[in-house]
Amino acid sequence: MRRASRRRRSRRYQKRRRGPMTKADLVVKIAEKTKMTKADAERALNAFLESVEATLVADGKLTLTGFGTFAVDERKARTGRNPRTGAEITIPASKVVKFRPGKLLKEVIK
């Protein structure tokens, strides 16, 4: 009887994991690979993310050799349409972060 319940749980777990990876999933993976506690892995991930944000705000570009490049790009103001009413609206200028994968990442994904 125990085996059946374990199988059911593992199947549910596998189905749930088919979606995109979340931050919590990434923390678990980091903790497993580095043999850190989940709390330490989360602190390390948060420190990395804060450093990436700070670098993009200050410099506008971050290159992780082999992985890829994050760059801040500016979008010009443009006109669009309200889908509900069809009225023309002005979409203000904004800054967006773009990612360009590096050579090693491209090779691994192929």
Secondary structure, DSSP 8 states (H G I E B T S, - for coil): -HHHHHHHHHHHHHHHTTS---HHHHHHHHHHHHT--HHHHHHHHHHHHHHHHHHHHHTSEEEETTTEEEEEEEE--EEEE-TTT--EEEE--EEEEEEEE-HHHHHHH-
